[in-house]
């Protein structure tokens, strides 16, 4: 796993996006543990992203990472892809979503602008 970090942005590149659109993508996926979420909160993260189906372990009924991060108003983005293509610290990350009231989750268009 590779961590891309810039200021208050933390992106976890696990390589799991290679299984996108397969049954394997949904099973035994990588995820963070609650202690990692607490650490990210202590580091004052504003956004945490992962290239996996879920930032939490989906084998149970609890979501401690979601609970911990969202309690600190830290945004979560899942299902990212091509994070391996970011090979520099000089990048801007964008996550564009429409503003819709009443939704707890909504797809975003996430992309990176790389500076030389």
N, CA and C of each residue as an Amber inpcrd file, in Angstrom:
protein
   348
   0.8470000  -1.1710000   0.0000000   0.0000000   0.0000000   0.0000000
   0.8920000   1.2330000   0.0000000   0.5040000   2.2060000  -0.7770000
   1.2090000   3.4750000  -0.8410000   0.2800000   4.5720000  -0.3320000
   0.8200000   5.4710000   0.4610000   0.0400000   6.6050000   0.9510000
   0.4850000   7.8470000   0.2090000  -0.4500000   8.4900000  -0.4590000
  -0.2050000   9.7940000  -1.0670000  -0.7420000  10.8220000  -0.0850000
   0.1110000  11.7240000   0.3260000  -0.2700000  12.6700000   1.3610000
   0.1200000  14.0680000   0.9200000  -0.7850000  14.9820000   1.0770000
  -0.5040000  16.3850000   0.7690000  -1.3620000  17.2390000   1.6950000
  -0.6800000  17.9520000   2.5800000  -1.3490000  18.8080000   3.5540000
  -2.3810000  18.0150000   4.3450000  -3.6700000  18.2110000   4.0750000
  -4.7210000  17.5220000   4.8360000  -5.4320000  16.4500000   4.0120000
  -4.8320000  16.0800000   2.8920000  -5.3810000  15.0700000   1.9880000
  -4.5850000  13.7810000   2.1200000  -5.2740000  12.6740000   2.3490000
  -4.6290000  11.3660000   2.4690000  -5.3000000  10.4070000   1.4950000
  -4.5400000   9.8890000   0.5230000  -5.0600000   8.9370000  -0.4560000
  -4.3260000   7.6150000  -0.3000000  -5.0730000   6.5320000  -0.1310000
  -4.4790000   5.2110000   0.0500000  -4.5510000   4.4280000  -1.2510000
  -3.3800000   4.1720000  -1.8360000  -3.2570000   3.3960000  -3.0630000
  -2.9270000   1.9580000  -2.6880000  -3.9270000   1.0970000  -2.6970000
  -3.7290000  -0.3080000  -2.3500000  -3.5500000  -1.1810000  -3.5840000
  -3.8270000  -0.6240000  -4.7580000  -3.7760000  -1.3990000  -5.9900000
  -5.0530000  -2.1870000  -6.2500000  -6.0390000  -2.0370000  -5.3640000
  -7.2660000  -2.8160000  -5.4740000  -8.1080000  -2.4260000  -6.6840000
  -7.9090000  -1.2410000  -7.2140000  -8.6870000  -0.8170000  -8.3810000
  -8.4700000  -1.7320000  -9.5830000  -7.4090000  -2.5400000  -9.5810000
  -7.1810000  -3.4770000 -10.6850000  -8.2950000  -4.5270000 -10.7820000
  -9.0500000  -4.7040000  -9.7030000 -10.1340000  -5.6850000  -9.6930000
 -11.5030000  -5.0740000  -9.9830000 -11.5180000  -3.7850000 -10.3420000
 -12.7740000  -3.1040000 -10.6400000 -13.5570000  -3.9080000 -11.6760000
 -14.8340000  -3.9670000 -11.5140000 -15.7480000  -4.6390000 -12.4340000
 -15.6000000  -6.1600000 -12.4230000 -15.0760000  -6.6970000 -11.3200000
 -14.9910000  -8.1470000 -11.1400000 -15.6220000  -8.4980000  -9.7930000
 -15.9530000  -9.7540000  -9.6080000 -16.4970000 -10.1920000  -8.3150000
 -15.4760000 -10.0250000  -7.2010000 -14.2060000 -10.1720000  -7.5360000
 -13.1550000 -10.0670000  -6.5190000 -13.1060000  -8.6780000  -5.8940000
 -13.4920000  -7.6530000  -6.6440000 -13.4580000  -6.2790000  -6.1470000
 -14.2780000  -6.1270000  -4.8650000 -15.3690000  -6.8740000  -4.7730000
 -16.2890000  -6.7390000  -3.6430000 -15.9220000  -7.5940000  -2.4390000
 -15.0200000  -8.5470000  -2.6080000 -14.7140000  -9.5020000  -1.5490000
 -13.2940000  -9.3300000  -1.0240000 -13.1470000  -9.4060000   0.2840000
 -11.8240000  -9.3560000   0.9290000 -11.0020000  -8.1320000   0.5210000
 -11.6660000  -7.0210000   0.3770000 -11.0070000  -5.7910000  -0.0580000
 -10.1660000  -5.1830000   1.0680000  -9.1450000  -4.4050000   0.7040000
  -8.3730000  -3.6970000   1.7300000  -9.2240000  -2.5900000   2.3680000
  -8.9180000  -2.2870000   3.6080000  -9.6560000  -1.2590000   4.3480000
  -8.7590000  -0.7270000   5.4570000  -9.1900000   0.3510000   6.0710000
  -8.4680000   0.9150000   7.2050000  -9.0690000   0.3860000   8.5040000
  -8.2970000   0.4530000   9.5660000  -8.8050000   0.0820000  10.8810000
  -9.1070000   1.3580000  11.6690000  -9.8480000   1.2030000  12.7410000
 -10.2710000   2.3640000  13.5320000  -9.0820000   3.1780000  14.0370000
  -8.0120000   2.5210000  14.4200000  -6.8290000   3.2280000  14.9130000
  -6.2450000   4.1450000  13.8300000  -6.2940000   3.7050000  12.5780000
  -5.8300000   4.5470000  11.4710000  -6.7270000   5.7700000  11.3260000
  -8.0340000   5.5770000  11.4760000  -8.9700000   6.6990000  11.3890000
  -8.7150000   7.7050000  12.5060000  -8.4340000   7.2180000  13.7020000
  -8.1130000   8.1110000  14.8200000  -6.8320000   8.8910000  14.5270000
  -5.8390000   8.2240000  13.9620000  -4.5830000   8.8860000  13.5970000
  -4.8410000   9.9870000  12.5710000  -5.6400000   9.6820000  11.5500000
  -5.9510000  10.6830000  10.5240000  -6.6940000  11.8680000  11.1320000
  -7.5660000  11.6060000  12.0770000  -8.2430000  12.6900000  12.7830000
  -7.2730000  13.5340000  13.5790000  -6.3290000  12.8790000  14.2470000
  -5.3120000  13.6030000  15.0150000  -4.4210000  14.4490000  14.1100000
  -4.2310000  14.0030000  12.8680000  -3.4250000  14.7510000  11.8920000
  -4.2400000  15.8390000  11.2010000  -5.4950000  15.9740000  11.6230000
  -6.4070000  16.9870000  11.0840000  -6.6460000  16.8310000   9.5820000
  -6.7980000  15.5950000   9.1540000  -7.1320000  15.3330000   7.7530000
  -8.4480000  16.0200000   7.4180000  -8.5980000  16.4260000   6.1760000
  -9.8740000  16.9780000   5.7310000 -10.5580000  16.0330000   4.7470000
  -9.7510000  15.1720000   4.0950000 -10.2930000  14.2180000   3.1400000
  -9.4230000  12.9730000   3.1360000 -10.0640000  11.8030000   3.1320000
  -9.3640000  10.5230000   3.0570000  -9.9810000   9.7310000   1.9160000
  -9.1320000   9.2290000   1.0270000  -9.6190000   8.4410000  -0.0990000
  -8.9160000   7.1010000  -0.1820000  -9.5830000   6.1340000  -0.7980000
  -9.0270000   4.7920000  -0.9630000  -9.5160000   4.2140000  -2.2960000
  -8.6820000   3.3780000  -2.8980000  -9.0340000   2.7540000  -4.1750000
  -9.7020000   1.3980000  -3.9660000 -10.5300000   1.3070000  -2.9730000
 -11.1980000   0.0690000  -2.5950000 -12.6990000   0.3060000  -2.5340000
 -13.4460000  -0.7710000  -2.4230000 -14.9010000  -0.6840000  -2.3970000
 -15.4190000   0.0360000  -1.1560000 -14.6600000  -0.0390000  -0.0600000
 -15.1100000   0.5920000   1.1750000 -13.9090000   0.8600000   2.0660000
 -13.9440000   1.9370000   2.7940000 -12.8420000   2.2700000   3.6970000
 -12.9260000   1.4570000   4.9900000 -14.0850000   0.8390000   5.2360000
 -14.3030000  -0.0260000   6.3980000 -14.3160000  -1.4910000   5.9720000
 -14.0720000  -2.3590000   6.9300000 -14.2550000  -3.7980000   6.7500000
 -15.7550000  -4.0420000   6.5980000 -16.1670000  -4.6450000   5.4990000
 -17.5980000  -4.8460000   5.2510000 -18.0840000  -6.2280000   5.6850000
 -17.2390000  -6.9800000   6.3810000 -17.6560000  -8.3140000   6.8210000
 -18.5610000  -8.2600000   8.0550000 -18.5890000  -7.1300000   8.7300000
 -19.4330000  -6.9780000   9.9160000 -20.5010000  -5.9300000   9.6970000
 -21.1520000  -5.5470000  10.7770000 -22.2370000  -4.5650000  10.6920000
 -21.8440000  -3.1970000  11.2260000 -20.6140000  -3.0580000  11.6840000
 -20.1670000  -1.7730000  12.2200000 -19.2310000  -1.1070000  11.2200000
 -19.1710000   0.1950000  11.2960000 -18.3290000   0.9930000  10.3940000
 -17.4990000   1.9710000  11.2150000 -16.5180000   1.4850000  11.9710000
 -15.7840000   2.3700000  12.8710000 -14.9700000   3.4450000  12.1620000
 -14.4910000   3.1590000  10.9700000 -13.7020000   4.1700000  10.2520000
 -14.6110000   5.2870000   9.7700000 -15.7380000   4.9320000   9.1510000
 -16.7040000   5.9560000   8.7510000 -17.1380000   6.7830000   9.9640000
 -17.4860000   6.1010000  11.0420000 -17.9680000   6.7830000  12.2460000
 -16.9260000   7.7550000  12.7870000 -15.6890000   7.3070000  12.8770000
 -14.6110000   8.1410000  13.4250000 -14.3210000   9.3370000  12.5310000
 -14.1890000   9.0920000  11.2250000 -13.8520000  10.1870000  10.3090000
 -15.0010000  11.1820000  10.1810000 -16.2030000  10.6890000   9.9860000
 -17.3360000  11.5980000   9.7970000 -17.6510000  12.3940000  11.0570000
 -17.3940000  11.8230000  12.2320000 -17.5920000  12.5610000  13.4850000
 -16.6720000  13.7730000  13.5500000 -15.5450000  13.6950000  12.8640000
 -14.5970000  14.8170000  12.8190000 -14.7430000  15.6320000  11.5350000
 -15.8330000  15.3840000  10.8140000 -16.1430000  16.0910000   9.5660000
 -15.0520000  15.9010000   8.5120000 -14.4740000  14.7070000   8.4760000
 -13.4720000  14.3520000   7.4710000 -14.1960000  13.6360000   6.3390000
 -14.0740000  14.1620000   5.1340000 -14.7320000  13.5730000   3.9780000
 -14.0630000  12.2610000   3.5870000 -14.8530000  11.3510000   3.0350000
 -14.3690000  10.0340000   2.6170000 -14.7060000   9.8380000   1.1460000
 -13.7190000   9.3880000   0.3730000 -13.9560000   9.0320000  -1.0260000
 -13.4530000   7.6090000  -1.2400000 -14.3400000   6.7730000  -1.7730000
 -14.0070000   5.3770000  -2.0450000 -14.0730000   5.1350000  -3.5490000
 -13.6060000   3.9890000  -3.9730000 -13.6270000   3.5740000  -5.3820000
 -12.7070000   4.4230000  -6.2620000 -11.6670000   4.9970000  -5.7150000
 -10.7350000   5.7600000  -6.5440000  -9.9760000   4.8060000  -7.4660000
  -9.4440000   5.3310000  -8.5460000  -8.6700000   4.4870000  -9.4600000
  -7.4570000   5.2540000  -9.9790000  -6.4960000   4.4930000 -10.4530000
  -5.2760000   5.0330000 -11.0690000  -4.4300000   5.8910000 -10.1360000
  -4.5220000   5.6540000  -8.8460000  -3.6810000   6.4090000  -7.9100000
  -2.2020000   6.1240000  -8.1470000  -1.8990000   4.9700000  -8.7080000
  -0.5010000   4.6160000  -8.9940000   0.1200000   5.5660000 -10.0150000
  -0.7050000   6.2740000 -10.7570000  -0.2090000   7.2050000 -11.7730000
   0.3060000   8.5090000 -11.1600000  -0.0020000   8.7540000  -9.9060000
   0.4600000   9.9750000  -9.2430000   1.8390000   9.6900000  -8.6690000
   2.8500000  10.2320000  -9.3030000   4.2280000   9.9300000  -8.8900000
   4.9670000  11.1730000  -8.4090000   4.2300000  12.1570000  -8.0280000
   4.8370000  13.4150000  -7.6090000   4.0750000  13.9930000  -6.4290000
   4.7170000  14.8680000  -5.7040000   4.0240000  15.5890000  -4.6330000
   3.3350000  16.8330000  -5.1730000   3.6340000  17.1790000  -6.4160000
   3.0820000  18.3920000  -7.0130000   1.7800000  18.0790000  -7.7460000
   0.7190000  17.9400000  -7.0010000  -0.5670000  17.6670000  -7.6210000
  -1.6770000  18.3600000  -6.8450000  -2.7610000  18.6030000  -7.5470000
  -3.9830000  19.1190000  -6.9420000  -5.0510000  18.0540000  -7.1210000
  -5.7780000  17.7610000  -6.0650000  -6.8240000  16.7470000  -6.1000000
  -8.1750000  17.4400000  -6.1020000  -9.0490000  17.0060000  -6.9780000
 -10.3950000  17.5630000  -7.0670000 -11.4200000  16.4470000  -6.8890000
 -12.4710000  16.7230000  -6.1840000 -13.6130000  15.8170000  -6.0590000
 -14.8580000  16.6760000  -6.2590000 -15.4590000  16.5590000  -7.4090000
 -16.5510000  17.4370000  -7.7980000 -17.8750000  16.6790000  -7.6880000
 -18.7960000  17.2490000  -6.9480000 -20.1220000  16.6390000  -6.7760000
 -21.1800000  17.7300000  -6.7980000 -22.3700000  17.4050000  -7.2720000
 -23.4500000  18.3870000  -7.1860000 -23.8920000  18.5440000  -5.7350000
 -24.4350000  19.6780000  -5.4140000 -24.9650000  19.9130000  -4.0750000
 -26.4230000  19.4700000  -4.0580000 -26.6720000  18.4200000  -3.3050000
 -28.0290000  17.8840000  -3.2110000 -28.3480000  17.6640000  -1.7380000
 -29.4260000  18.2620000  -1.2620000 -29.8080000  18.1170000   0.1430000
 -30.3910000  16.7300000   0.3940000 -30.1140000  16.2240000   1.5850000
 -30.7280000  14.9830000   2.0110000 -29.9840000  13.7160000   1.6330000
 -28.8480000  13.8300000   0.9590000 -28.0690000  12.6510000   0.5900000
 -26.9100000  12.4740000   1.5530000 -26.6920000  11.2500000   1.9980000
 -25.5430000  10.9520000   2.8540000 -24.3450000  10.5170000   2.0430000
 -24.5930000  10.0630000   0.8300000 -23.5150000   9.6180000  -0.0470000
 -23.9060000   9.9340000  -1.4830000 -22.9140000  10.2390000  -2.2980000
 -23.1910000  10.5740000  -3.6880000 -21.9060000  10.4270000  -4.4870000
 -21.9850000   9.9410000  -5.7220000 -20.7760000   9.8270000  -6.5460000
 -20.1550000  11.1940000  -6.8280000 -18.8490000  11.2050000  -6.8980000
 -18.1280000  12.4210000  -7.2810000 -17.2920000  12.1240000  -8.5150000
 -16.9240000  13.1510000  -9.2050000 -15.9420000  13.0440000 -10.2790000
 -14.6260000  13.4590000  -9.6450000 -13.7480000  12.4920000  -9.4190000
 -12.4520000  12.7650000  -8.7830000 -11.3670000  12.7580000  -9.8510000
 -10.4950000  13.7630000  -9.7910000  -9.3790000  13.8070000 -10.7340000
  -8.2260000  14.5810000 -10.1250000  -7.0650000  14.4070000 -10.7280000
  -5.8340000  15.0240000 -10.2360000  -5.2300000  15.8700000 -11.3420000
  -4.7360000  17.0320000 -10.9680000  -3.9700000  17.8820000 -11.8730000
  -2.5270000  17.8470000 -11.3820000  -1.6250000  17.3920000 -12.2520000
  -0.2210000  17.2460000 -11.8810000   0.5680000  18.4380000 -12.3970000
   1.4010000  19.0080000 -11.5290000   2.2770000  20.1220000 -11.9050000
   3.6980000  19.6070000 -12.0530000   4.4000000  20.1360000 -13.0130000
   5.8140000  19.7400000 -13.2040000   6.7420000  20.6320000 -12.4350000
